[in-house]
Amino acid sequence: MLPISKCKLTRWAMALPLLIAIRPALLSQSCCPDPRFEILKTQLMATEFKQRQMEYRAWQASERRNVPVYNARLNGAVIAFHKHIVKDDHYLATNCGLCRKYLQEIKSYSKKLEQAMK
């Protein structure tokens, strides 16, 4: 997989010939769009779409590799939350900052796991 800077460089390397090819169409003052310009524009859009699709798939693969880490962190957050609740009749308290922190952490890791498993 290419680093981000090389991906951008590759994208520019693909787009530059297309931009050079459509330059005359951009400079002309015709009232109707040139069909060659439209074809090149469509090809450029297709290459950008494919590039974004490849980046998304790479991100998705990295998220799938992180599933065991997210699962371990989720289990740790649940255990810490239960330990916090068990001590000192804590279930009687209604407004606890630590509880909110643990619940937010649990929700975050649950969401990450759900996204990674799609």
C-alpha positions, 0 to 999 in steps of 0.5 A: 500500500502506498503512503498518503504522499505517494497516493497524492503524487500518483493521482497528480501523475494521472491527472496531469496528462488529462489536464494538458489534453483538455487545456485547448478546450479550456482556452477556446471560447466556443459556446458548446462543450467539446465532446473530447473535453467531456470524455476526458472529464469523465475519465478523470472523475472515474480515476478519482472515484477508483482512487477514493474506493481504493483508499476506503478499502485500505482503511476498511482492511486496517480497521478489520485488523484492529478488531481484536484490539477494539474487542480487548479495549471494550472488554477492559472498559466493561470490566472497569465500569462494573468494578466502579459500580460495585464498590460503595453502593454506587448504584444509588448515585445517579450522576457520576462523571466516571460512569459517563466516561466508561459508558462513552468509552464502551459506546465508542469501542462498540461503534468501532467494532460494528464499523469494522465488521461491516 
